[in-house]
């Protein structure tokens, strides 16, 4: 797996946590939130999303979802 190049600068930095896996149609019966433990010991959750369709449909929806996610966070680096 290639290493990510870290770019230093004045912009806020984040850690992106996500998972992805393709399953055969109709084999998924439930999806639960994943737990995240922070450095201070507190816990949070990451909501998992499900997209059904062909490879191209899934790809289009995923890219649109990623764009929408970053629009929600805006230029300030935080929600809102």
N, C-alpha and C positions, 0 to 999 in steps of 0.2 A: 504494500500500500504506500503510495507516495506521501511524503511529508508535506504538511501545509506550511507555506511561507508566511511567517508572522510579519506584519507591516506595522511599524511604530508610527505614531502620529497623535494628534490632539483629539481624535474622534473617540467616542465611547467604545469599549471593547466588550465582547460578550462571549459566552460559550453556547454554541448551538447543540442541542441534544435532540436527536430524532432516530427513529428506526424505520426500516422498510423491509418488507418481505411480500412476495407474491404467493398466493394460495390458489389451489384449484377452485373453480366456481362452487358455491353453495357449501363449502366445508367450514366456513367461519360461522360460529353461532353467537359469539360475544366478543367484545373488545373492552378492556378495562384500562383505566389510567395507570401510567407507570409512576413509580415513586422516585424522587430525587432527594438525596441527602446533601445538605449544604455544609460548607466548611465549619460553620458555627454549630452544627449538630441538628439544626432544624430541618424539617422535611417539607417538600412540596410535591406537586403532581404535574405530570405532563400528559395532556390529553392526546390520545391516539385517534387518528381519523381513518376512515375506510372509504376507498374509492373503488367502485366496480366498473368494469368495461374492458374494452380491448386495450392493447398496449398503447396505441396512439391516444385513445380517449383518456386513459389514466395519466399519461404524460401531460396532455393538455391541461387537465384538471389540476394536477400537481403543480405545474408551473404557474397557473392562475392563482392557486392557493398560496404559493410562496410569495408572489407579487402582492397579494392582498395582505398577507401577514406583515410584510415590511411597510406597506402603506399605513397599517394600523399603528405601527411604532413610529412612523414619521421620521423627520430629520433630527428630532431631539434625542433619539436613542432610548426613549421610554414610552410606555403606553400613553395614548392620548395625544 
